[in-house]
Every structure is written in C-alpha cells, then in structure tokens.
C-alpha cells in the first residue's frame, strides 16, 4: 500500500487507517450490507434461513419482505402504511431512490396482473428471430462447438424464468 498522491507524509512507510468503507474498495459492499442488515434487525426484521439477503418482518397479519442484491433492493408487503413508515425510516439512515412499482430487477421483467399475481419474463434478453424456421435436420451453424455452447448457455439462462423448458434444455446439453 502506498500513500495517495497529495497526502504524502515525510515517512513513506506511513499509511492512513480508514474508519469507514470507501466506495470502490473491495470491502465496501460487505460493509454496506452489514450496516443495512444491522439496521433491519434493529427494526425487527429477521434474515431468512434459506436466503441471507431476504429479510422478513411479520406482526399479526402484516408482512413485509425486503430482498437485497448488492445495492438493489425490493421492498414489498401487504400494509402500505407500514411500508411507507419503513421507507421513511430507511431514508433517514440511507440515501434512497424510490423507483416506484417494480418493472425490472436483475434483468428480469416483472409484469403485474389484474388479479395481483406477477409474471416474470426475460423476453427482452431472449429475442426470437422473426421468420425463423426450425428443422429436424439441424443446421451447419451448430457444427461450430463454440457457437453451440453459446446457444446452450443462453437457453440455460432462459430457464431461470421459463422452468417449463428446463427438461428440453437439458436434452441439448
């Protein structure tokens, strides 16, 4: 480690000790998650045993779920008053940006249905070539092993939200 430019001390062997994580350092994401986790635990959330980045608050019939992926967070629940209170509490501690209703998360498109259900899709990332014809005879394109692996990898990625194709994708692996 060396002294940063403009902050050199007379002894070149001296360095500065950081008292908090700085954006861009490899420790920063872990420090951010630890601070968020301790805040949520103080607010009576508990971390899921199955997924440590899923936090749950449950009181009577009210439930709030927070899913964290690095600095992307989804907050949902069945009580809008508790949700707004939570967002206000978090906003007083962290710098937040409310993006409104969930449309995209980690490359997955989320579509709300009138009955309250959600449809997850990756159609924007998996385009279908219009007018393409499939043939049992195959294609010379697949003689290239690298291209074949690329296509199979793309199909495996699609199984994240299209579970019904998993069996068939497994057949081409």
N, C-alpha and C positions, 0 to 999 in steps of 0.2 A: 504494500500500500504506500502511496506517496501523498505528499501534501498537495492540495488543489492549487492550481495557478492563482496567484494573487493573495494567497493566505499562507505563504511560506514563513515559517519561523526560522530563527537563526540556526537551530539544530535540525538538520534534515531527517533525523530519526524520530522526531515527534510527529504524532498524528492526532486528529481530533476524535473524541468519542461522541457518537450521536446519541441523543437522549430520546429520539423517536425515529420511526422509519421514514425514509425519504422516497418519494415517488420515483420509480425506476430501479431502485435497488432490489436485489433478489429476495430480500426479507420483507419487502413492503406488502405483497399480497397476503402473506401469513399474518403479519401484524394487523392488517386491516380486518381480516376475517376474525382474528382473536378479539379485537375490540368490538366488532359487530356482535359476535357470539356472546361476549360478557354482557353487553347492553341488552340483548334479547333475553338472556337468562334472568337478568335483574327485572325485566318486565314480565316475568312469569311464563315465558316460553320454555319449552324443553326441546332438545335436539332429538330427532328421530334416531332410533337404534339402527335402522336399515340404511339411512342416508344422513350423514352428519351435517349436510348442508340444507336439510329440511327442518324448519322449526315450527312447532305447533303450540298454539295457545288454545286452551279449552276451559270454558267456565259455563256450566249448565248446558244450555242448548247452543251456546255461541262457540264458534270455532274460527280461528284464523291460522292460515298457513303461509309461511314465508319460505320461498325457495331461493337459494343463493348460488350463483355461479360467478366466481371472481367478483366483479363489481356490478353484475346484472342481477337484479332482484325482482321476483314476482311476489306480490302480496295479494292474497285473496281471503275471503271469509264470507260468513252469512249475516254479518251485522255491520251495516255501513257506519253507524255511529262509532263503534269500537275501532273500525278500520281507520276512520278519519282521525280519531284520537291517537292511534298508534302512529300514523304518518306524521302527525304534528310532533309527537314525542321524538321520533327518529329525526325529523327535520331540525329540531332544536340541538341535536348532537352531531349530525352528519349533514353534509351538503347533498341534498337530494334533487332529483329531476323527475317529476311525475310525467310519464309519457302517456297517461290515460289508459284506456282499455287495451288489453293485450292483443297485439296483432302479430308480432313476430317475437320469437325467443330462440336464440342459438340456431338460427337458420330454419326454424320450423314455423310455418304459418299457422295461426290459430284463428279459426272461424267460429263465431258464436252462432248458435242455432236458436230459433224461437222458443224451443222447449227448455232452454237453459243449458243444453249439452254443448260440448265443444268438439270441433273436428280439427285434427292435427294433420297437416299436409306439407309436403316438400315439393309440390308441383313446380314451383319457380326454379328449383335447382335440378329438376329432372325433366328436361324438356323432351317432348316426343317429336320426332321429325315428322312433319306433315307429309302425307302421301307415301310413307314408307310401307313396303311390302315385306312380310315375313315369309320365309321359305323353309321347308323341312330340309332342303338340300344344304342349307347353311350359306356361308359367304367366305370368299377368299380373304376378307379382312381379318378373319379370326385365325388365319394361319400365322400371323404375327403374334407371338406369345406375349409380348409386352402390351399390345393393344387388347388382347383377350383379358389379361389380368386387370387392365384399367377398366374395362367394361364390367367385369365381375365385381370389382371393388365398388363401382358406382351402384350396382344392384344391391350389394350388401348394405351400403349406406341407406338405400331406399327402404330397406326392411325395418328401419327404426320406426317409421310411422305407417308402414304398409305391411303389417305382420302376415297378412294372407299370402304374400309372395315368398315368404321365408322357405317353404318346402321346395318350391321350384328354383329359387336361387341356389339352394343347397345342391340341387342336381347338377348345376353347371360348374360348381366349384371343383 
